[in-house]
Amino acid sequence: MPRGASAGRRGCAVGDLFAMLGQPHMLSLLHLFASAPAPLRFTELQSRLDIPPKTLSARLRALVQGGFLARHAYSEIPPRVEYEPTTKVRELMPLFEGLEAWATRNSLTATTVVSMIGPVPPRRGAGGAGAAGRPRPEPRRAPGYEQPLVAPQTVQA
C-alpha cells in the first residue's frame, strides 16, 4: 500500500486543507480576507473577485462552517450581511506573503503560468457545449455510410 494511502482514508489535516483550498476561488477569497482592513459584504466580494453568486455563496458558507470567517447579519432594511476573517485567516497572511515573495523571485505571474499550462477552459454552459459543459460528440457513422448509426441527441433547455 502506498505510503499516503492510509493517511488519506483516515483524514490527513494537510490533505484536507489542500482539498478545501483547491476549490475554485477559495485562495482568492482567503487572500482578500487576510489582507482586508474591515469586514466585507457579499456584493463587494463579488465585484472585486468576479465570482458567480452561487459559487461565492457556497465558498462563503464553507469558510464560515470551517471557522475561517465570521458571518454577521444585521436586522436592517435592506438586510446587511458582513463577513469578517477569524484568527485562522489572519494566521495565513505570512503564508500568502511568502508565496507572493517566492512568485516574485521566480518571475511567476499569471501571464507566465498561462503560457506554461495554457488558458483556462471556458466555464460550463459556454456556447457549443452539451448539457454538462462538454462538447457534443459527433454522431457515430457506419463505415461507408453517410447516415448516423443513432440519431444525434438534442439538448433541451
Secondary structure, DSSP 8 states (H G I E B T S, - for coil): --TTHHHHHH--HHHHHHHHHTSTTHHHHHHHHHH-SS-EEHHHHHHHHT--HHHHHHHHHHHHHTTSEEEEEE--SS-EEEEEE-HHHHTTHHHHHHHHHHHHHTT--HHHHHHHH------TT-TTB-TTSSB-----B-TT-SSBSS-------
